[in-house]
Amino acid sequence: MKLTELFERDTLSLSFEVFPPKTDSNFDSVKTATEEIAKLRPSFMSVTYGAGGGTSRYTLEIAKNIKEHYNVPTLAHLTCVSSTKETVRARIEDMKAAGIENVMALRGDLTPELEASDRKTWDYRHAIDLIRDIKESGADFCIGGACYPEIHPESENQAEDIRHLKEKVDAGCSFLTTQMFFDNNLLYNFLYKIREAGIVVPIIPGIMPITNANQVERAIKLSGSFMPQRFKSLVDKFGSSPAAMKQAGIAYATDQIIDLFANGIKNVHVYSMNKPDVAEKILDNLSDILG
């Protein structure tokens, strides 16, 4: 099923993101974790693509397994920053052969080696280059893209960021998923601005449950996310107790999701970090809301 069909429905939905293993030795444990999340019957599952493309074959294996054995729609990530056009064409053909219908087109994170390299030599410098190649390939994918409710770390300002976002949508993105955020007002403000800019595709908010204090620093580094005082107080109070922090982090994420649903958002995506217990608890917390 193409995800645009899901987003057109007048029902609430919750989806989860999982990531592939970094090594062969971890494949079985990661596969089991993704299967446990699939058994919860989320609206769909996205499968990420490792930095530098190092775990690309696992992305397809896990996405195909979830789709074929658990009948859960999948969204396979495809990044391009370290790839040649030939490699991307091969990945597209692999996805078509595997029956994948939904692709998340991303530039990808920059490794230290890529940061130090000459960007003029890259085949792909931005996600829009990948989106255009996917469209030109003739593959009948539903293409998703990423957006930043606060601002892309490499953008000069939000106005510039939104202009580039409009270009991605015009190039072929059918929906956009947000980077994590911890203050819903940031999203609501962002939605107003992009609608004013003529971006009308579905926007899927991405929520990250912070279940241990060590995740906070990494979350800020990855997304530049603003941490509201309410969230900081939660970490200060419960961060030293793993069990308490986990419970509080799940409660905070659940509260964000409930507020989003209450304010007209129909589809929410959870960065569940291959944690079936976290995914299950959030679904339990929303059982009557989701129906």
C-alpha positions in Angstrom: 0.0 0.0 0.0 1.2 3.5 -0.9 1.3 5.6 2.2 -0.6 8.4 0.5 -3.6 6.1 0.7 -3.2 5.9 4.4 -2.8 9.6 4.8 -6.0 10.3 2.9 -8.1 8.4 5.4 -10.1 10.2 8.1 -8.6 8.1 10.9 -5.8 8.4 13.4 -2.7 6.4 12.9 0.6 5.7 14.6 3.7 4.3 12.8 7.2 3.3 14.0 10.8 3.6 12.8 13.4 0.9 13.1 17.0 0.7 12.0 19.1 -2.1 10.4 22.1 -3.7 12.2 25.5 -2.3 11.7 27.1 -5.7 11.5 26.2 -9.3 10.4 26.5 -10.5 14.0 23.7 -8.2 15.1 21.3 -9.0 12.3 19.3 -11.7 14.1 18.7 -9.6 17.2 17.7 -6.6 15.2 15.4 -8.6 12.9 13.7 -10.1 16.0 13.2 -6.6 17.5 11.7 -5.3 14.2 9.4 -8.3 14.0 8.1 -7.7 17.6 7.2 -4.1 16.6 5.5 -5.4 13.4 3.4 -7.7 15.6 1.9 -4.6 17.2 0.2 -3.8 13.9 1.3 -0.2 13.4 0.0 1.7 10.5 3.4 1.4 8.8 7.1 1.0 9.6 10.0 2.8 8.2 13.4 1.3 8.0 16.4 3.6 8.0 19.6 3.5 5.9 22.9 3.6 7.7 25.3 6.6 7.5 27.4 6.2 4.4 25.1 3.5 3.0 27.0 0.8 5.0 23.8 -1.1 6.0 21.8 -0.6 2.8 21.3 -4.3 2.1 19.9 -4.8 5.6 17.4 -2.0 5.0 15.8 -3.9 2.1 15.9 -7.3 3.9 14.1 -6.0 7.0 11.6 -3.9 5.0 10.8 -6.9 2.8 10.4 -9.2 5.8 8.0 -6.9 7.6 5.9 -6.4 4.5 5.7 -10.0 3.4 5.4 -11.8 6.7 3.5 -9.3 8.9 1.5 -7.5 6.2 2.7 -4.1 7.6 3.3 -1.4 4.9 6.9 -0.4 4.9 8.8 2.8 4.0 12.4 2.0 3.0 14.9 4.8 3.4 17.4 5.6 0.6 20.2 8.0 1.1 22.5 9.3 -1.5 25.3 11.4 -0.1 28.0 8.7 -0.5 26.6 7.0 -3.5 27.2 7.2 -7.3 24.3 7.4 -9.7 25.0 3.8 -10.7 24.7 2.7 -7.1 21.4 4.5 -6.7 20.0 3.1 -9.8 20.9 -0.4 -8.6 19.2 0.3 -5.2 16.0 1.5 -7.0 15.9 -1.7 -9.0 16.4 -3.8 -5.9 13.5 -2.0 -4.2 11.3 -2.5 -7.2 12.2 -6.2 -7.3 11.4 -6.5 -3.6 7.9 -5.0 -4.0 8.7 -1.9 -2.0 6.2 0.9 -2.8 7.3 3.6 -0.4 10.7 5.3 -0.4 12.1 7.9 2.0 14.5 10.0 -0.1 17.3 11.6 2.0 20.7 13.1 1.5 21.9 11.2 4.6 24.2 12.0 7.5 27.7 13.2 6.8 30.4 11.0 8.1 33.7 12.7 9.1 35.3 11.4 5.8 32.5 13.0 3.8 32.8 16.3 5.8 36.4 16.5 4.8 35.8 15.6 1.1 35.3 18.0 -1.8 31.5 18.3 -2.3 32.0 19.2 -6.0 33.0 15.6 -6.7 29.8 14.2 -5.2 27.1 12.8 -7.6 24.5 13.8 -5.0 24.7 17.0 -2.9 21.1 17.3 -1.8 18.1 15.2 -1.4 16.3 16.9 -4.3 18.9 15.4 -6.6 17.9 11.9 -5.4 14.2 12.7 -5.7 14.6 13.8 -9.3 16.5 10.6 -10.1 13.9 8.4 -8.5 11.2 10.1 -10.5 13.2 9.9 -13.7 13.8 6.2 -13.2 10.2 5.5 -13.9 9.8 3.6 -10.6 6.2 4.0 -9.3 7.2 4.8 -5.7 5.4 7.0 -3.2 8.3 9.3 -2.2 8.7 10.9 1.2 11.1 13.5 2.3 12.4 15.0 5.6 11.6 18.4 7.1 12.8 20.4 10.1 10.1 22.2 12.2 12.9 24.4 13.7 15.4 24.7 10.9 17.8 22.5 8.9 21.2 22.8 10.6 22.8 23.8 7.3 20.2 26.5 6.4 20.9 30.2 6.8 17.3 30.8 8.1 13.9 29.2 8.1 12.7 31.1 5.1 15.5 29.6 3.0 14.8 26.2 4.5 11.2 26.4 3.5 12.1 27.5 -0.1 14.2 24.4 -0.5 11.5 22.2 1.0 9.0 23.5 -1.6 11.5 22.6 -4.3 11.6 19.0 -2.9 7.9 18.7 -3.0 7.7 20.1 -6.5 10.3 17.6 -7.5 8.1 14.7 -6.4 7.7 14.3 -2.7 4.2 13.1 -1.8 4.6 13.6 2.0 7.1 14.9 4.5 8.2 13.5 7.9 9.6 15.9 10.5 12.8 15.6 12.4 12.2 15.0 16.2 10.9 18.0 18.3 9.9 18.3 21.9 7.6 21.3 21.8 4.5 20.9 19.7 4.1 24.7 19.3 7.2 24.6 17.1 5.4 22.2 14.8 2.2 24.2 14.7 4.1 27.4 13.8 6.0 25.5 11.1 2.8 24.1 9.6 1.4 27.6 9.3 4.5 28.9 7.5 4.8 26.0 5.0 1.1 26.1 4.1 1.5 29.8 3.5 4.5 28.9 1.2 2.2 26.6 -0.8 3.4 23.2 0.6 0.2 21.2 0.9 1.4 17.6 1.1 0.8 15.6 4.3 3.2 16.4 7.1 3.9 13.5 9.5 5.2 14.7 12.9 8.2 12.6 14.2 8.2 12.0 17.9 11.3 10.6 19.8 10.6 9.0 23.2 13.7 9.8 25.3 13.9 6.8 27.6 17.4 7.4 29.1 19.3 10.6 29.9 22.2 9.8 27.6 19.8 10.2 24.6 19.3 13.9 25.3 22.8 15.1 24.1 22.6 12.9 21.0 19.1 14.2 20.1 20.3 17.8 20.4 23.4 17.1 18.3 21.4 15.3 15.5 18.5 17.7 15.2 19.4 20.9 17.1 16.1 20.4 18.8 14.9 23.0 21.4 14.4 21.4 24.8 11.5 23.1 26.7 12.0 23.6 30.4 9.3 21.1 31.1 11.4 18.4 29.4 14.6 19.6 31.0 13.0 19.3 34.4 11.9 15.8 33.6 15.4 14.8 32.8 16.9 16.5 35.9 14.4 14.8 38.2 14.4 11.2 36.7 17.5 11.0 34.6 19.6 9.2 37.2 17.0 6.4 37.5 16.8 4.2 34.3 13.3 2.9 35.2 11.9 6.2 36.2 13.4 8.0 33.2 12.0 5.4 30.8 8.5 5.7 32.2 8.7 9.5 32.2 10.1 9.7 28.7 7.3 7.4 27.4 4.7 9.6 29.2 6.1 12.8 27.7 6.1 11.3 24.2 2.5 10.0 24.7 1.4 13.5 25.9 2.9 15.0 22.7 1.1 12.6 20.5 -2.2 13.1 22.3 -1.9 16.9 21.9 -1.1 16.4 18.2 -4.2 14.3 17.7 -6.3 16.7 19.6 -5.2 19.5 17.3 -6.1 17.9 14.1 -3.0 15.9 13.2 -4.0 12.4 12.0 -0.8 10.6 11.5 2.2 10.5 13.9 5.5 8.7 13.4 7.5 7.4 16.4 11.3 7.0 16.4 11.1 3.8 18.4 14.8 2.9 18.2 14.2 -0.9 17.8 12.5 -1.0 21.2 9.4 -3.1 21.1 8.6 -2.5 24.8 8.6 1.3 24.2 6.4 0.9 21.1 4.0 -1.4 22.9 3.7 0.9 25.9 2.9 4.0 23.7 0.3 2.0 21.8 -1.2 0.9 25.2 -1.4 4.5 26.3 -3.3 5.4 23.1 -5.4 2.3 22.8 -8.8 3.9 23.2 -7.7 7.1 21.3 -6.6 5.1 18.2 -9.6 2.8 18.5 
